[in-house]
């Protein structure tokens, strides 16, 4: 999973209100669970799901939707979105049903059970955009129901499981308008344009195959034997799959080259949903990984350059999850309990090493230069230092669903990635540049693999046996222990040194704090009142409460606010600038020059030439 932090600031400024696969078919002879999802007859924004039940041999049976799904590290209670749950016998008589919790229904006289039906509400309608851990289902793990336009079917939001029957094969039939096409890595067994049939051998494998129904807009290409599909839903048609495919193909080709022999996935689907950012649309931006797919949600109003940049970051992260946890994982993941989950200790590897690879491959394959790579690492150190650095990462991981550890989850993208970096550097030093953390992941994938999980408690010892004693000492002291990591000591091993640089702060957003807001009614952008403004504003006499109508003769509103942000990133110190504003109901034009607020920040530079060979092995090996 990759959550994009910038969205939290935008969520708050947008609605301020006012200026003040597996595709192995099931065995037809084996008992199975048959599900029908009706996308044709949507009523009150709800979809009907029918489940033909297998033979039940007990007087009572439970049917559950997940409380938590792998990769989200949050409690989402998908059962809360289910309505009008009914159970029937073979004659159509209703059976007695009760709820034992938000996600589970208890069915009486279960030996006579033949069918259940229920209605599904989508999660996008309820999102408030408050940010991570604030009750919203993360949009890439959520569901959308927009009749005749778009259906985002993360199947854990539509299909449940019977007690002790998750190991049965599933056949899912989806009826849909002929104008809509389903993007997925699963194979449709029905050739018609209005009916799709998907067969999966296990409930867990079904849930790993999202489907997005919309007007067909997709591209396909092959990279090193992998068939890749890019599918896009853009409500206004601003973006198409074809418009973003060249950059995605370049990136994914580089990833495959970097990974080498680890991955054996034959088909991979990238599903991109673009949100209108209206009150009933998705507001949690980022991506969620699956073995053969990634679901991505972004705001449609983003400029193309920014969308492509964000897609590169989130899709590269999710794609590297095919290494871990999708190939290398513990028993907690292999035998995941959707309603009483036990979390693994090793988020440092599942999310941290994955995030590190998403950055390392770009310098390794020449997609970014050294300065950009060092800038990313320096930023991660800065962000990690704002989190609690004394909580052992293994403890945080195992308890990530509850406080106070839940609040530290986002550190997996910061300190988690830095753990991967330090391990990489240590392995390079100990092997005199011959090996790195990618070599370790190759070894672990050979030792374990998709169907052979490891014991959580055994992983550090296994890694130590495959590498060096100092690697094991690092894991014990800095990952399982409370000691903060001396990042600069590890970077010094490859001749990289901390330096202080003067860097400009954001003009319109400082970190996650916006200086601007947007009126929900008028879509006008305004300067946040009663806030200490930086030198950019004081130099132009731009005041709190001023409504920004245009900058350098280009009009701005909610509809193109992302363009205003990205346009400002191209400005240079002392550039001439004119801003058309409305103050106290009267329009006027402010003229002046751009002045950036600067702060001292920690950066990184390669300064030790004696370590050049090891540094080269680290970055390019």
N, C-alpha and C positions, 0 to 999 in steps of 0.2 A: 504494500500500500504506500502511496505517496500523497500526502496532503500538502497543498500549496498555502504557505503562510500568508502571502499577500492578500488572499481573498478575505481574511478576517477584517482588515482595514477597509476594503471596498464594501463589504457587507454593511459596515457601520455608516459609511459615508453615503451610500446609495439611498438609504431609507431614513435620513435624518429628519425629514418632514418639513422643516421650515428654517429660515435663515437665522433667526435668533435660535486436448482430448482423446480423452480417449473416445473412440467411435466404435468400440467393439459392441456388436448387437447382443441383446439378451438371448438366452437359449429359449426358443419357442416352446420347448417341452417343459420348461421350468415354470413354477408358479411365479407370477409377476404382478406388479402394481400398475394399473392403467389410469392415466390422468388425461383429462381433456380440459384445455383452456380456451375459452370462447372470446375471441377478440372482435367478433362481429356485432354482438348485441350488448354494447356497453350502455349501462343505465346508471344515472347518477354518479358517473365517473367511477364505476365499479365493474370488475370483470368476474364472470362466473367460472368457477373451477369445479369439476366433477371428478371424483376418484372412485373407480371400480375396485373394490377391496379384494384381497386374497382371502383364502379360507382362514377363519379365526377359530381357534380351538379353546379359547378361554371365555368366561362369562363377561369379562370386562376387558376393554382394550383402550389404549390412549393413542391419540393422534396429535403430533406436535409440529409446529413450525419453529425454526431456530431462534434461540435467544441471542446467540453469537455465532458468527461464521468465521472461518479461518482467514487471516490476513487483515482483519479490521481492528482487533484488540480493543473492542468496545462492546458494551451491552446494548443491543438494539431492539430486542423483543419484537420480532416480525409478526408475532401473533396478534399484536395490538391493532394491526391493520386488516384483520379478518372480521367479517360480519356475517350474520345469518347462517351460522354453522348448523347443518342438519345431517342426520344419519338415517338411512332407510334399510329395511329388509328387502328381500327379493320380490315381495308383493307390493312394495311401495309404501308400506306402513312406517311411520316415524318411530325411531327408537329414542330412548331417554339419553340426553347428553347433558353433562355439566362441565364447568371449567375448573381445573385445579390450580391454574395460574394464568398469566397473560398469554402463554404460548401453547397450552396443552388442554385438550378436550378429552373427557372421560366418557366412553360410550358403553352403556349397559346392554345386556342381552347380545353381546358381541358375536356369539356363535351364529346368529341369524343376520349379521351385518352384510349388506351387499354393496352399498354405495354411500358416499358422503358428498355433500355439496357445500360450498361456501362462496361468499363474495370477497373480493380483494380490493382494498383501497390502496392507492399509490402513496409512496412516502414523499415524493417531490412536493405535493400539495401542502405539506405540513412544515416544511423547512423554514426556519426563522433566520438562518444565516448568522448565528451567534458565535460560530467557531467551534473548534475541536472540543469534544467533551461536554457540549452544551445541549444535549438531548436530541439533536438532529441525527438521523441516519446519514452517514457519509454518502453523498450523492452517487459516487461510482459503485457503491454497494446497495443503492436504493432502487426504487421502482417508479416507473412513469406510466400513466394511462391517459392518453390524449386521443380520443376516438378518431379513427381514420387518418391520423397524422403520425403518431409515434407511440410505441410501447417499448419501454425498457424492462426486459424480463431478466432481472437477476432472480433465478428460479427459487432461491431460498425465501423470496417474498411471496411466492405463489404455490409452492409444492412442499408438503410436509412428509412426515414418516410415521409409520405405525410402530408401536413399541416392539422391540426385538425383531423388526423386519426391514432394517436399513440395508441388509445384505441382499435383499431381493432385487431383481432387475426391474427397471422402470421403462414403460413406454408412454411417451408424452405426445398427445395429438393436439395440435394448435390450429384452430380454424380462424381464418383472418381474411380481410378484404383483399381482393386480387391486386389492388394498387399498392399494397404493402409487401415488402420483401424482408425476410429474416436474415440478419447478419450473425453468423455463428461459426464455430469450428466443428460443430456436429454435422453429421450427414443426414439430410432429409430423405426418408424412405418413401415419400409420396411425391409423385411427379406433377401433381396438380398445382395450380396457381393459388388455390384458396385453402389448402390443407397441407400441413406439415406433420410428419411423424418422426420422432427421434427416439432411439433406443439406447439406453445406457445400463451397464451391468450392476451399478451400485448407486445408492442415493448420493453418496459423496461425490461420485464422478458426474452425476447429473448437475449438481450444484456448481461444479467447476466450469460449466459451459453456459455463459450468459448469451442471450439473444436480444437483438434490437430490431424491431419491426418499424420500417419507415419506407418512404419512397426510395426505390433503389438508387444508391449513390455509393459506388465502391470501385476500388481498383485492386488488382492482384499482381504480384510479381514474385519471382523466385530468387532466393539467396542461398547459395551453397546447399541445395537440396531441400530447403524449407519453403513451402508455399505460404506467402504472407498476403493477407487480405486487409485492406484499409476501408472501413465503412464509416460514413459521416451522416449525421442528421443536423442540418442547419436550417432552422425555421424560416428564415427569410431568403435562403439561398446565397448568403454572403460567401460561404465557403463550400468547396466541393472536395471530394476525395482526391480528384486529380490535381487540385491546386496545392495540396500539401504532400503528395506522394513523393516527388523527387527528393525532398529533404529527408523524409522518413526512410526512403530506400538507401540513401547515402549513410544515414546513421545506423540502420539495422545491418547493413553490409559490414560496416566497421565493427559492430558488436559481435557478429558471427566470426569475423576474422580474429578478434581479440579472444573470444571464448575457446576457439579451437574445437577439440573433440568432446567437450563436456556435453553439449546439447544434442539430443536425438529427436526433438519435436519435428514432426513432418508438416504440420499446418498451424499457423498462428494468425489470430484475428485481432486487429486493433479496432475497437468500437468507440467512436468519438461522438458524444452528445453535446451539442452547443445550446446553452441555456439563454433564454430571453431575459433572465434576471427579474421577471415579474413576480409578484407576491406568491403565486402558486407554482413557480418553477424552481429548478435546482439551484442551490447556493453554496454547496460544498464542493470545491474544485480540487481536482487531482486525479488519481487513478487507483485501481485495484487490480492486483495480479491474479491470474489463473494459469494452470499449466499450458494451455494453448490459446490464451486470450488475455487481453487487457481492456477494461472498461475505463474510459476517460470522460470527464465532464469539465467543460470550460465555458466561460461566458462568450456568447457570440459577438458581443461588441468589441472584443479585442482586435487590434490591428493584426494583419497577417504576420508581420515579423515577430510580434510578441507571442502570438499563438504558436507559431512554429518553434520558437525558442522554448516555450513552456512544454510543448509536446515532446521535444527532444529530451528535456530533463525528466519528465514523468514517465514517458514510454520506455526510455532507456533503463530507468530504475526498475520498472515492472518487468521488462524483458529479462533482466538479470536475475529475477526471482526464479527463473527456470533452473538456476543453480541451487539456490537455497531460499526458501525451504521446500521448493517443489521437488528437488532431487535429494538434497541432503537435509534431513529433519529428524526430530526426536519422536518417540512414541506418542507424546502428547498431541502431535500434529497428525501422525499416521492414523491414530484411533481417536480422532477429535470427537468430543461430546458436545453436541450443539446446544444442549440445554443445561449442562452442568460442566462447563469447560474447565480443564486444568491447563494452565498456560506453561509453556516451556521457559527455561532459564536463559535461553540463548537468542534473545532479540538482537544482541550485539552482532550476531552472524546473519540472522534472517533479514533484518532491515539495515543494520549498520554496514556490513560487508557489501551488501547489495548497493547501498547508496555510494559507498566508496568506489565500487566498480563503475557505477554510472558516471563518475567523474574521471577516474583513472583511464578508462578506455578512450576518452576524448583526447587526452594528451598523448596517450600511447599510439593512437591511430591518426594523429595530426589534425584533429578537428578543432582543437584550441591550442594556444601556445603556452609556454611555461608560466608567463606572468598571469594569464587568466587562471591557470590551475592553482598557482600559489594564492591568488586572490580568493578563490573558492575555499581553499583550506584555511586561510586566515579568517574568513567569515565564519566558518564552522567552529573554529576555536573561540571566536568572540561570542557566538550564540551558545556554545556549550558552557561557557563560563557564567552565563546568566542562569543556568539550571543548578539543581542541587548536585554538587560534585562529590558528595560523600556517601550517597546511597549506592551500594554495590549494584552493578548493572544486572547481575544475575537475580538479585532480590527484586529489583524493579520489574524485571521481565516476568518472573513467576507470579507477581501480584499486580500486574498492569491493569486488571479490570477494577481495582478498588483504590480508594484514596489511602495515603497520599501519593501512591505510586502512579496512579492514572494521570496525574498532572505532569508527570515527568516523561510521558510517552514520547513527545516530540523530540526528546533528546536522542532518540534512536537515529535520527537523520543527522545529528550534529556529533555528539560524543561517540555514538555507534560507528559512524563513518571514520572518525579519528582513531578508534580502536583498530579498525581494519587497516588504516594507514600505518599505525605504529607497528602492528604485527608484520605488515609487508616489509617495512624498513628493517625490522629486526631479523626477519628471515633472510633478506638480501645481505645484511651485514654478516650473519652467521654462515652463509653459504658463499661468501665472497662474490655476491652478485649473480650467482647461478640460478637461484630459485627465489620465488616470491609467494605471495598469498594465493595467486591464481594456481600455482603448482600445488599448493596445499589443498585447494578446493577440488582439483583434479583427483588427488589421492583420496580425499574423503568421498567423492562421488563413486570411485571404484570400490572403496571399502564398504560403502552402504548403498545408496541408490533409491530409486522411487519406491520400491516395495520392501526395503530393509531399513527400518529406523534405528537410531542409536538410543541408548539410555542417557537421559540428561546428565546424570552424575558422572558418566564415563567419558564425556567428550573432551575435557581438558587433557586427561591422561592420554587419550588417543592422539590428539593433536601434538602433544609433547613427544610421543613415540615416533611420530611421522616427521618431526622437525628437530628442534634443539632444546636443551634444558632451559635456556634463557627465554624461549617462547613460553614454556610452561610457567616460568617464574612471573612473566608479565601477566598472564591470564589470572594466576592466583592472586597477585598483589593488586592489580589495577582493574580487573573485570569482576572477579569474585570478592574483592576486598574494597574497603572504603577509601583507599588512597587515591587522591587526584593524580591524573597522568601528567608527567612533565613533558608536554608535547614538544617543546623547543629542544629538549635534550635528544629526543628521537630524530627530529628534523636535522639537528646538527650532525648526526651520523652520516647524512647524505649531503652535508655542506650547505644547508639552507638555514638562514638566520632571521631572527625577528628584527624588523626595522619599523620605525615610526614614520607614518606618512600622513600628510594632510589630505583628507578626502572630503568632497562635498557631500553634505547631507541632502536628503530629498527635499525638493521645493514644495511639493504638494502632499507628500506623505513622508513622515519621519519614522523609519522603522515600521511599526504597525499602527502609528498614530497619525490620522489625517489632519491636514490643515484646512481641508475643504469638505463640504457636504453637498448633498443634492436634495432639492425639494421633490418629494414624491408626486405632488400635484402638478407642478409646472415643469419639472425636469431641469430647472435652472441650477447651475453650479454656484455655490456661494462660499465665501471665506468664513470659516467657523468663528463665530463671535466669542468674546470673553476668553481669548486664548493669546498667550504671548507669542507673537509672530517673529519670524527670523528676518535677517537682513534683506532678503529678496523682497519682502513685503514693505518694510520700512523705507527702503530705498526708492520705491515707486509710490509711496503713500497709499498702498493698498491696505484697506482696513477690514476688520472683522465685520461681517454683515454685508459687505459688498458682493453684488452678484456679478460673476464673470460671464460676459456675453461673447467676447471674442478676444483672441490673442494674435497679434500680427495679421489682422484682417481675416482670420479663420474663426468661424463661429463654433462654439462648443456648448454641449448640453449633456444630459445623461446618455443620449444616444451615441455619443462619440467621446465620452470622458476618458476612455483608455487611450485614445489618440492624443488627448491633451497631456496625459502622463508621459507617454512615450515620446511625443514631440519635445517635451521639456528636457528629456535626457540627451537631446542633440544640441541643446544650447551651450554656448561657451561664455566664459567670464567676459563681461563688458560688451556682449552683443547688444545691439539696439533692440528695443522691444516696445510695443504699444499694446495696451490692454484696454479694451472697451468694457466699461462696467456700468452697473446701475446702482446708484447710492441714494437712499431716501426717495426712491421712485423716479429719479432723474438720471438720464444717461450722460456719461462723460468718458473721455479718453485720457488714460494715463500714459505718459511717455517717459522713457528713461533707458537705463541699461541693466543687464542681468548681473546681479551680485549673488554669489553662492554663499551659503553658510558653511564654513569649513570646521572640521573637527580633527583632532589627532587620533589616528587609529593605528592599530598594529597590523603591519603587513609582513610579507616574507620575500626574501631575495636569496638567490644562490650566490654565496660569497666566498666559499672555500674551494679553490680550484683543485686542491689535493684530493677532494672527494668526488671529482667530476665523473670518474668511471662508475662508481657505485651509484651516483645520482642518475646517470644515464641508464644503468641497468634497472633502477627503480621505475623510471618514467617510460622507458622504451623497451624494456626486456620482455 
